[in-house]
Amino acid sequence: MSKRVVILGAGESGTGAAILAKAKGFDVFVSDYGAIKEQYKAELQQHQIPFEENGHTYDAILNASLIIKSPGIAEKVEIIKKARAAGIEIIDELEFAYQYIQGRVIAITGTNGKTTTTLLTYHLLQSAGWKVALAGNVGESLARKVATEKHDWYVVEISSFQLDGTKTFRPAVGILLNITPDHLDRYEYQMQNYINSKFQLVQSMQSSDHFIYYSDDAVVSNEVKHKLIAPQQVKVSLQAKTDAYFDGVKMNFSVNGVSFGIAQSETTLKGPHNLINSLSAVSAALLAGVSEQAIRQGLKTFVNAPHRLESVAVINGVEFVNDSKATNVDSVVYGLGSYQGPLIWIAGGIDKGNDYTLIEEQVKNKVRVLICLGKDNEKLKKAFDGKVKEIYETQSVKELALLALRVSKMGDVVLLSPACASFDLFKNYEDRGAQFRQAVLELSESVKRSQKSEV
């Protein structure tokens, strides 16, 4: 009789785990406390995997030999407590998938910058002709990738939630970009618990593996000093000469026997945070064996994911930039740091307990106008009253685009970098960014038509 595996959660992670478990001959059952999206229901039916939705049937779950849970399910959830009490082994999709990987893994984590670094690393390997898969928090689940095709390398973006469920997961190359307070409600509001979660990245790594980390990050560098780190360390810095560093003019690498320098202007990414992302991704590609020539070419052809300092349009000499992914103050630090000013800064939404003093000086020096996009803007307005020349409010994206153009001057940058969650007015940050992009593009076309009619 085949081993019974129960999957909790039927999103991308859970469905991928179910497909892999079925392919490996397990008796699989999927249970989701909420409604399952039609695309995932169709896949489960196609693979003849039984499932339930809108609630858990305990008797059908607690007879499992193994439970694979989706990373969003916290330990405090009742079904997890009961499964633990019953002595059932519980792992996450990432850990399960890793057991069947035949290639090697580059894993990227950090509070900010994960997606860009992951996509760039993947692009550098893929454009060099390597057989590489993109998985994890971006793209498809690792389990799905392992189930469907063999790859030499798997480039995986990993959240702290995913790392929490790992035991034997061992990347050949692990990247830790930074650690700033986030998701603390999941970690009993103890920063050290969150730090420990991030450092599970290296728990199974060995001396033949490589750990790339941003050594200027005070939290990360302090933790490295106090933890036993088995893999070889590769330091990334914007301040000191390390394995990969920025000297104020160019990025310099001395990794895996390859040494060269390249200016950020020779890449498609801008801003100091993208120096960190690029230094990390290139270091990983060099460790994977990609040549300098292939890396130089890949850096010129990379296109980042939307909503991350995405230049949408230039209208009458004013550039509109979509950085909707900047949902916390730390992300906005990077966004503001990418431009010299003057800026029309669009911020607001659901405040996460933000400390705006972190960006006060940058705002004073660079921002001329603040436009608040949200239902409750009092904290934001109070934080920057007297520090910018003008403050406006709106809850309409179309009105926002018109207002931003009206108050801007040629050479200005209109930067949507909200510092807040989006759920007061939007479905998510993608929806916010997409609506902003659409409004700006419509405004651009309207201005062009108007100018033509005047000729």
N, C-alpha and C positions, 0 to 999 in steps of 0.2 A: 504494500500500500504506500502511495507516495506521501511525502511529508506535506502537511497542511500549512499553507502560508496565507495569512490575512493581511491585506493592505488597507490601512486607514487613510482615507483621503483619496479622491479620484480626480485630482487636477493633473497637470503635466507630469509631476513627480510620481504620483500614485499610479497613474495609468501606465507610465513607462516601466515602473517596477512590476506591475501586474503582467505586462507583455513579456518582460524578461523572465519572470518566475514561471510563466506558462511555458515558455520556450525551453526552460531547463527541467521541465517535467514535474513541477510541483502541483499540488491540488490547491488552486488559488481562489480566494474569495475577497471581493472588494466591498468596503463599507464606508459610506460618506455621511457625515452628520447633516450635511446640507444637500442642496440639489446638485446633480451632476450635469455639467454642460453637455449639450447634445453631441458635440464632436467626440467627446470621450466616451459617452454611452455607446455610440456607434462603433467605436474601436473595441470596446470590451465585448460587445455582441459579436463583432467580426471574429474575435479570437476565442469566442465561446467561453468567456470568463463570467461567472455569476457575480452579481453585485446587488447592493441595496443603497438607497439614498434617503435623505430626510430623516435620519435616525440610525442608531446602532442596535442591532439585535445581539445582546450580550452572549447568549448561548451559541450563536454562530461565530463568535469572535474568540471567546475564551477557551475554545477547544483547539486553538492553533498551536503548532510547534514553534512558529516564528511569526512575529508581527513586524511589518515594515510600515512605519508611519511617515506621513508627509511632514516636512520640516516645520510647517506652520502650527502643528499640533503641540501644545505645551505639555509639560510633565504633570501639571495640576489638573488636566482634563480627567474626568471620572473614569472613562474607559481605560486610560493609561494606568491610573492608580490600581484598578481592578486587575489588569493584566500583570502588573508588577507583583501584586499580592499573590497572584496565581503562579508566579515563577516563570512566566513566559518570556522568552528572550525578545527584546524590542530593539530594532535598529532602524536607521533611516535609509532612504532610497540610495543615497550616495555610497554608504557602506556596503549595501547589498550589491550594487552595480560593480563596485571595485573588485569584489570577489571573482568576477568573470572577465576582467580586463586582461588582454594579452599585450597591449601596447603600454606606453608610458604616459604619465600624467604631468601636466603643468597646471597647478592650482593657484588661483588668485583670490585673496580676500583683503578686507580693509573696510573701514567705515565709508570712505568716499573714494571714487575713482576706479572701482572694480570693473565696471562694464567696459569703459574705454580701454583699460589695460588688457582685459581679456580679448576684446575684439581686435586690438592692435597685435597682440601676440599671435592670435589665430591667423590674422592676415599675413603677418611676416612669414609664418611657416607655410601657409597655403600658397602664397604667391611665389615662394621658393620651390614649389613643386612637391611638398611633403604631403603624405596622406594623413590628414589631420581632421579631427572632429571638434566642433564647438558645442559645449554642453553646460549644464548646471543652471545657474540663475539667469543666464541669457541663452536664448535658443531652446533646444529640446533638452529633456532630462538625460542625465548620463546613462541611466538604465536603458532608455530607448535607443540611444546611440550604440551601446554595447550589444543590445539584442538584434539590431538590424544589419550592422556591418562592422568589419574589423578595420581598425586604424592603427597607424604607428604611434601617433600622439593624440592625446585628448586634452584640449585646453578648456579648463573648467572654472567658471566663476562660482565662488562659494560664499554663502552668507554665514553668519554666526549660528543661525538656527540649524543650518545643514551640518556644520561642524560639530554641533552638540551631539549628534547621533553617530559620530564616527568612532571606530575602535582600532581597526587595522589599516584604514585608508592611508596610503603612503604615496605622495607625489614624488616624482623624481626631481621636480623643481617646484618649490613653494614660494609664493610672493605675498608679503604682508605690507600693504601700502601705508596704513596709518590706523590709529585707534583714537576715536573721540566719542564722547558719550552718545549713545543711541540705543534704542530698544531696552532701556534699563528696566521697564516694567516686566520684561521677560526674565530679568536677572536679579529679582528681589531688590532692585534699586541699588545694587552694589556694583560699582565700577569694576572691581577686581574680578567679579564673576564673568563680566563681559570680556575682560582682558583674557581670562583663562580660556574662554570659549574660542576666541580668535587664535590663541596659541595651540589649540588642538590641531592646527594645521601641521605642526612639526612633531607631534607626539610619537608617530611611528616612523618618521624619517631617519635614515641611517647616514653613516659617514660618507657614503658614496653619492648622496643626494646633495642638492644645493638649496639654501634658504636665502632668498633675496628680500631685503627689507630696507625701508626708508629710515636711515640712521639719524636724520634730523628730527624725527618724531620723538618727543620726549618720553611718551608712554611706552612706545615700542622699544626704544634703545635702553630704557631703564629695566624693562622686563627681560630683555636679552641678557643683561648683566647678571640677573638673579635666577635664570633658568638654565638647565643643562640642555644645550642645543647640540644635537648630534650632527646634523648636516653641515656641510661647508657653507660659511657665511659669505654672502655677496652684498656689500653695502652700497646703497644709492644715496647720493647727497647733493644738495644745492649749495652747500656751505664749505665742504672740506674735500680734499683729494681722497677719493675712495676708489673702489673697483669701477664704479660708474658715477660720474659727477658732472655738474655744470660749472664752468669756470667764469660765467658771466658773458661769454661769447659763444661757446659751443658745448655740446655734450661730448664727454670723453669716456671711452670704454677701454678697459683692460680685463677682459673676461674670456676664459677658456682658451687662452693663448692668442687671442686676437685683440689688437689695439688700434683704435682709430678715433677720430673726432668728427662731429657733424653739427652744423648750426641748426637751431630750431626752424629758421626760415627755409631750410631745405626739406621740411616736413609739412604735413597738412594740419598739424595741431598747434594751437597757440596757448599762451598763458603758463604761469609757473607750475600749476598743478599738472599740466600736461607734460612738462619736463620730467616730473616724477614718474608719471605713467609711461612715458617714452623710454626713460632710462631703465625702468623695470622690465618693460616688454622686450626691449632690445637685448638686455642681459639674458633673459630667458631664451630668446631665439638663438643667441650665441652659444648658450649651454646646450641647446638642442642640436647644434652643429650647422646652423644656417650661416652662410658666408657673408662677409662684409658687403660685397657687391649686391647680393640679393636683398640685404637689409636696407641699404641705401635706396634701392628701387622701390621696395615695399613701403618705406616711409613717405615716398612721394605720391603713392597711389591710394593710401588709406582714406576711407570715408567713415567718419565716426557715426555712432548711433544718433538718432534725432534727440532733441531736447537737451543737448549738452553743448552749450556755447555754439549752437547752430545758427549760422548767418542766414537769415531768411530773405532779406531784400535790402537794397539801398534805394531810398526815396528822397529825391532832392538833396543828395549828399549826406543823408542820415542813414546809418546802418541799424537795422532792427535785428536783434540777436535773441534767440530762444534758448534760455537756460532753465527751463521749467523743472528739470531734474534736481535743481538746487533746492531741496526741501528742508535744509537746516542751515544754520549760520556758518558753519565750517565750510560748506559748499560755496556759499556766497563769497567768502574770503577769496576763494580761487577765482570766481567769476569777476569780481571787482578788480582783482590783481592782474587780470588779463588785458586790461585797457588803461590807458593813461588818462582818459577823460577828455572833455566833459561828458558826463553820463546823465541820461534820463533813466532812473532806476525804477523798475516796477517790482513791487514786493507785496506780500500779504497772503492771507489765507488762514488756516488754523495754526495758531502759535503752538510750538512744542516746548514751551518754557524757555524761549530763546533769550540768550544774553547778548544784546545788541552792542554792548561796549566792545566786543571783539572786532567789530567792523566800524566803530565810530570814526576813527582817524581816516580810514580809507574813504568813507562816505563824505566826511568834511572836505577832503582834498580833491575828490573826483566827481561827486554827484551834485548837479545843479538843481535837479527836479526829482522829487519822489512822487510816484503815483501808486497809491494803495489800491490793490485789487483784492477785495475781501468783504465779508459781511461785518466783521468787527475789527476796525483798524486803530483803535484807541492806543494800544500799547506801542504800535509801530509809529504812530504820529507823535506820541509823547517822547519816544526815544530819540527822534530826529528833528523835533521842533527847534528851530534856531540854528540847526546844523546844516540845513539845505535852504536854498533861497525860496523854493516853492514846494508845497505839498498839495496834492489833489487826491480825490477818491472816486472810485467807480466800481460797479459790479457788472459792467457790460464790456466784453472784449472788443466789440466793434467800436464802442465809444472810446475805449482805451487807446486803440490804434490811432484814431483821429486826434485825440487829445495829445498823445505823445508827439505826433508830427507837428501839431500846432505850437507846442511849447519848445520844440527843438530848433537848433540852428545847424547850418551846414557844417559837417565835421563831427557832430555829436554821434554818440552811440546810444540807442534805446535798448536797454538790457532788462529782459524779463528774467529775474533771478530771485525767486519769491521768498526764500528762507523759511517757508511755511508749507504745511500740508495743504492739499487742494480740495478737500472733501466738502468745504462749505459751498462752493459754487460749481465744482467739477467732479467727474467720476474718479479721476486720478491725475497724476502729474502729466501723463501722456495726453489725456483729454484737454487739460489746460494748455499744454504746448501746442497741440494740434489746432485748437480754436484760435490761439494767438497767431500761429503761422497763417491760417486761412484768412483771418482778418487783415493781416499785414499784406498778404498777396493780393487780396481784393482791393485794398487801399492803393497799392502800387499800380494796379491796372487802371483804377479810377483816375489817379493822378496823370498817368500816361495819356489816357483818352482826353482828359481836360486840356493837357498841354498841346496835343495834336489839334484840337478844335480851335485853339487860340492862334495857331500858325496861319 
